Every structure is written in structure tokens, then in C-alpha cells.
């Protein structure tokens, strides 16, 4: 019997996102992290951009099975990328207050040279936020390096009124799509 090392038991995650790592750890999947050093595109149709960025990430890293992911927060056709500063984070939160927006999760798997991708879409509705709510959240610093300027799995949960679709897609990876793209994921890359 070959060892797990010989079987290529580790998935390669082309992302430095701690949330994506946490999701894979939660599933008990063995993986290595090799962040893709790319410049993300933030202009265009939001779903297409999420899938394009994920595909470029998966192709930028070598490994027998590489996963590239990208999360795009969109208010209509307007993409709200990671805020550059506090003022932009405030603007994003003010824009999202009391309305429903879309979170697109692009996922691409490059498995032994076979490239496959899927797109997930989740609707997130924010409650109407007061100025104090917004300032409280901004003071947490959690908005930094987050598409749309919030993290639903953290204090950002207090901003959300409703969600329609897959929660983990908003956090960082659609597990449904990951298991569709790699049906034997749990057996093939198990940490056991």
C-alpha cells in the first residue's frame, strides 16, 4: 500500500484566505497553501469576474490538484471589492444597508491538468444599519481585506438580516461546488 504522500494526498489551495483554510480543515481535508500571486480583476460582470479570477489563480500555482477561489460582492452590476481604506469601507457598508446584494463564489479546480470551474451565487440582505452600527463595525477592523467590506463569519454577522443560498460560499468556498468538482474529495484528501 502506498503512503498518503505517494498518493498525492494533499490538495493545493491557491489562496492565503484563512477562511478558505478553515473550511477545508473543517472538512478534514489535507492541503497545502500556495497563494497565487495575481492581480485580481474587479471590472466586468460580477459572476464572470469571480470565475475568471478563480481560474487564473488555479492556473498560477503548480500541484496535482489545485483549487482557485474568488469571492465577488456585487450590488447590482457594481462590484464592491476589498476596501482600500476606512472611507471606502464606510461607503460599502452604507451602500449595503437595508438592501439585498449578491455574493458570487468562483471556484476552479485544476486536477492533473483537467480544469473545471463552477460559480455559486448567494443573496445576502443587510438589516438597516444605523451610523452607530457602521462605526462599531469599522472600529473592529474586520472589514480589512474583505470583499464588500465585511466578514459574515465574524462580527459582520450582526449586519445581516437574511441569507438565501449557501452560507459557506459567502465565507469563502462553496462546499457544494467543491464536492461537485472533486467528487472523491473527502476520501482522496482525507487527513485520517
Order of alpha helices (4+ residues) and beta strands (2+ residues): beta-alpha-beta-alpha-beta-beta-alpha-beta-beta-alpha-beta-alpha-alpha-alpha
